[in-house]
Each structure stands twice: as C-alpha cells, then as structure tokens.
Amino acid sequence: MARSDLPRGNPCAQCGKPIAKPDWIESAPGRTSYLWTCRACDYRFEAIAIYDESQSEHEPLAA
C-alpha cells in the first residue's frame, strides 16, 4: 500500500477526535486491517475493510 493510499483523519471510535494515521496495517486477499490509537483519549481499536475477492488488487504470494 502506498503512503498516499493511507486513510487519514479517521475519527476515534470512543471520543470522535480525528486520528492522523493508523499505527499498523495488515493486508490479506480481500481485506485490509488497520489499528488506530487515539492520542486524545488513549483508546485503541481495529477497523477492517473487506473487498470483493474478484476485485482484489493483490496478487497471490505463492501458488
């Protein structure tokens, strides 16, 4: 994932303050997981984006 593709300004799930960028990203076929930490209230949460497998941009790593 390119840095320009990173989600930015996601609101905190607890207090609603914007979070500049995710702390951690993990991609797998059909999904991307993001770990967010709010600096305002110290709340941590994970958000998962799920994509249609047929539209996934990622090529398999092994056959």
Secondary structure, 3 states (H helix, E strand, C coil): CCHHHCCCCEECCCCCCEECCCCEEEEECCEEEEEEECCCCCCEEEEEEECCHHHCCCCCCCC
